[in-house]
């Protein structure tokens, strides 16, 4: 029974608190932004805030932003001008390089032609010298051969004369040296 009394008191207290809270909620106006009685004040402060923001932006923030944008545009313009100048210099350097390369190739071709001509002249001189030396040696060789041939003919005559005299003597005859020499000379002529 004591438990039932406590439960009845607890329920009565909860109902009393719920009713008081509900009445307090009905008496409160809700969100202050939606309270029509304060719209005038809210509009005034909204306008004051917008004017302050406008002056802060127009006098401080926007000039700074404009200065930064102008500086960036100037930097970009200067960089583009420098890039075009460097590009023009690069084109000039490339033209100069190509010209120097063409001149170097022409000079190399000229040097090669001169060197070939000098080498050919040296070769022709060496061939002419070798031909002259060979001609001299051939002439000397022909003289030696002619001398050997002459000596051989003389030796053949001598041997033939001695042999003929020996054969005629072996056959029992007497050989006249003049007759034998004349017979050998006639035979050698053909």
Beta strands, then each sheet from edge to edge (+ up, - down):
end
